[in-house]
């Protein structure tokens, strides 16, 4: 076979480093992007944060009496000017928190005490011997977040036998009983039954008549779990009023006493977009407080000399180019996010006007066609991106859903169907809960063609138990 050279003309997509960076920033969440910006600020001396914010300017709005007042306004810049800084224009109503506001009581984060710390603090107040204090601390370390003792007493005996000679299980159990009467009552129990009994005996010591409730928990907890009212009445030999009183007392107890003391840090979602209603309609804008302002350090920029081939000058030039590409990628991300968000709001106006039951079916391809982008780009933009609305802070993915047929030949959003199911379950008779088949019938009466299996799937997605589990006989 003879070898030869040939010239061919073709087109191919080249993933340049700049394009890779733009795609990487586009798919990042606000938290990840903030970390990426901080990393870039540390590595690139040509980048800096803009500390002094320009005074916001009030945009001039052109009004037209013939235009519909309910039109959608979107704050999208059609062109990005070739500037050396990245800034999200702050809305007029936005106010930056100053130093004088940073220490206000509503801006402080509460320091929560863990269950272990709470129990150890109480143990220090008890008149325990050094031996009992040692046992108590080991027991506290074996209590999980719900307040239950995870370790077996015999295992703890074997673990402590070297430090505490002649240690018996009864001695450990005696210390455990003292822990179970600390706050919260019942902590350190080995089962739900023991936890409830500890709390009931504590009520008895306070003078409450809980003898029937104690008998119920000790001997007939299985019947209580089955909600067998008739079987409980026969087993306890009491009337309905006494049984109802005992059940009411048991319901007032805490089956997980440690859960209320579990230290947790609240996770806050920073929305990327904000939508609000104005006199001219719904306005979509970038959240000005979501990201810091990034700019070119003009001091270093002025040190760059044209034609200078020195190592320092080349270093500054390379970092200047990287800084400009980084700022350009941030601007491109903001523009794309704002454009996609505005199209989503425009397509789901009924949701903002009337609520989730008015949600329209929408898929990624619908928005991709409107903004002339690929579906994969829309997927990157809407993943882990949030929008603050009058109906709550929602992920952009929330507005996308499959469709369900209606009797009129149209389509309804699966999100709207789930909201109807939630509303029907919320208003049902707890003694006669609605079955999946009944929910399907009720939805068909509203014009939605939903099969029983689909109702069951949506019900499970909402975390709603089946009709048999929702039934309340007491």
C-alpha positions, 0 to 999 in steps of 0.5 A: 500500500502506497503512503501519501500525504493528503490535505483535508478541510474539516471542523472540530471543537477544541476545548481550550483552557479558557473554555474549560474554565468557563464550563467549570465555573458554570456548573459550580454552586455558589459556595463552590464558586466562592471557594474558587474565587478565593483560590484564584485571589490567593494564586493570582496577584493581579486579582483583587476584591473591590472593597469600595462599591459604587453607588447604585444607579436607578435604571430608567424605565420606559413606560408604555400605556399600551403595554401589558402591565403583567409583562416579564422584565429581565435584567439581562445585559446583552453585551459584556463590556471589556472591563477589568472587574466583575460586579453584579449590579446591586438593586436599589433596595439592597443595602450592604451590611456595615461594620456597625450591623455585624455585631447585632444580636440577630446576626449572631449564631447560637452556640449549641451544646451537644448531648455529651457536653450537657450530660457531662456538665450535669455529672460534675454536679452530682456527688459521685465517687471517682469510681462512679465518675469514671463509669459514668463518663464511659457510659456517656461516651457510649450514648448515641445522638438519639439518647440510647446506650449503644454498648452492652453492659458486659462489654463495658465491664470487660473494657473497664476491668483493668482500670476498675478491679472487681467491677460488676455489671450491677455497679455499672447498671446502678450508675446508668440508672442515675444517668437516665434521670438526668436531663433529658429524662430517659437518656441512656436507655437501651430500648424505647420501652425502657425509655418510656418507662423511665419517663413514666416513673419520673411522672409517678414520682411527681404525683401523676397517676400513670399506673395504667400507662406503665402497665400498657408499656410494660406488657402490651406495647405490641398491641399499642403499636398495632393500634388495637384499641379493643385488644388493649381495652380487654387486656387492661380491663379498663374503659375507653376514657381510662385507655384514652388518658393512658395513650395521651400520656404516652404520646406526650413522652419523648421516644428519642430524648437525645435528639433535641440536644443534638448539636447541629449547624443550620445550612443556609442556601445562598440564592443565585437569583432573586425574583420579585414582583414590581408594578411592571411585572416580575423582575429577575435579577442576580443576587448582589450578595451572592459573590464578591466583586473581583477586579484587576489590580491596577497597581500591578497592571501599570508595572507591565511594560510593552516590549519588556522581556524580563522574567518579572514582566512576563510573569505579570503579563501571564497572570494578567491574561489569566485574570482577564479570562477568569473575570470574563468567565465569571461574567459569562456565567452570570449572563447565562444564569440570568438568561436561563433564570429569566426564561424559567420564570417567564415559562412558569408565571402561573406558578408565581401567581397561583402556587405549585398547583399551577406549575406547567410541565417543562423539560430542559429542551424547552429552555434550551430551545428558547435560549439557543443553548444545548441541554447539557448547558441548561443542566449545568446552569440549573444544578445547585443553583437557587432562586429566591421567590415570594414562595420560598428559595427553590432550586432551578431544577424544581421548575422542571417536571414531566407531564401528565395527561388531562381530560381536556387533552392537555398536559399537567405538571407532575409537580402540580399533581403532587401538590394536589395529592398533598392537599387531599391527604392533608384534608382526609379523615384520619380514621378513614384515610384515602387509598391510592385508588381513591386518590386516583379517582379524586384526581380524575374528577379534577381532570387529571388522568393519573393511574393508581401506580402513579399516585403511589409513586408520587405519594412515596416521593412526598414521603407520605405513608400508605393508607393503612399506616396513616390510619388513626384508630385512637 
